[in-house]
Amino acid sequence: MRPHHPWYRAANSSWYVEINGEQNLLGKHPEGISPHRKRKRGDPPPRPPQEIEQAYHRLMAPADRKLPAYETL
C-alpha cells in the first residue's frame, strides 16, 4: 500500500489527499505562494504549504486525540 500524501490539483488550485479510495479536500492553495509545477517521473511529491500540511495532519489524526496548538510546537 502506498503512503498517503497531499497532492495538488492545478485545475482548481486545491490540495487533496486520497484515503480509502475517497478524495478529501485539504484546502485551496494559499495566495501569494507560487503554484507547484507538474513533477517529472521519479521526483518526490511537492511539499505542501504549512496550512495544507496542518489540515492533512488534522485529518490523519485519530478522532479521540487532539493535536497540540501550533503556538506550542
C-alpha positions, 0 to 999 in steps of 0.5 A, a space after each residue: 500500500 502506498 503512503 498517503 500524501 497531499 497532492 495538488 490539483 492545478 485545475 482548481 488550485 486545491 490540495 487533496 489527499 486520497 484515503 480509502 479510495 475517497 478524495 478529501 479536500 485539504 484546502 485551496 492553495 494559499 495566495 501569494 505562494 507560487 503554484 507547484 509545477 507538474 513533477 517529472 517521473 521519479 521526483 518526490 511529491 511537492 511539499 505542501 504549504 504549512 496550512 495544507 500540511 496542518 489540515 492533512 495532519 488534522 485529518 490523519 489524526 485519530 478522532 479521540 486525540 487532539 493535536 497540540 496548538 501550533 503556538 506550542 510546537 
